[in-house]
């Protein structure tokens, strides 16, 4: 999503998809690899789209170094979102190139040598895939930002694919109760327990769009309700409803806006209701990670991470905060399914860098992994400012989606 030019530069993000709740305690056997979905292009300039594989084993003598790189597309535009974690019920994950309107299935069955397993199918009447959510049956939900231009406002869509990327069904975000609404279907979370899906509406550019969430029936992708994200007069915290996460009860959802408003969505199986339950100081609340009762929120233009206790989603409590230097604009966070590590990437406004840290489940504090760094660097993290990779890519690489692979 690009911010208005008067405010910000391009946001080359990642969202949403549903991460759900996962316990993430310590582990003596952490994931061995880190996959980073990246591009040698910048913003909408074409480049090479690739999956970079890094050594993520802290016990390895090559920890933090590049293991392999898979060229996925030699004419990529904006490699963007992946799923947030490797699915437990499949050996491949979905990744999209938003700018080129192409999405891919990446096979990780041989973890150090990923391969392209195929393309995700097109959705008739919709375009520009954005976020993913894996379902219990192995299928994948995907949001699409736009329709085919025939409906006023050109609202987007929601689609379901099998694990190989074949289209199963789809539904339009057009709602007769919101005529001519510019609904840019963005983040997504699934609630299989009550046969529901929730999506957000946020643009990928400076377009003025609707600040709404939509409720769908999961079993047939029928749109049930469009809800306006509430805001008192003069308040802007509802702008750009961004990411969603399903709560521990399996019946409610938690929403953050890019303007750092926090919202609870309840009654999804009967009479959906959305209420603001808090806010975070800062701007650029992006793609959070949930572990147990904790939510780690990256705040791009606050140059910090905030950890919230959401054991009571109606009353989120800030537990910890970690500032980063002003060259890092944190945007994406995902976790290691095998432990308590997290990974974060920059949204594209600063020096591209990959950071690995440890999340303390008791306090919510994040500690950077001092070993995960470039050789000779005086600060943690792996820079992508000037790479020289075996697929021929040299210079600056922009990273977005990142996930640990066992």
Secondary structure by P-SEA (a helix, b strand, c coil): ccccccccccccccccccccccccccccccccbbbbbccccccccccccbbbbccccccccccccccccccccccccccccccccccccccbbbbbcccccbbbbbbcccccccccccccccccccccccbbbbccccbbbbbbcccccccccccccccccccccccccccccccccccccccccccccccccccbbbbbbbbccccccccbbbbbccccccccccccccccccccccccccbbbbcccccccccccccbbbbbbcccccbbbbbbccccccccccbbbbcccbbbbbbccccbbbbbbcccccbbbbcbbbbbcccccccbbbbcccccbbbbbbccccccbbbbbbbccccccccccccccccccccbbbbccccccccccccbbbbcbbbbcc
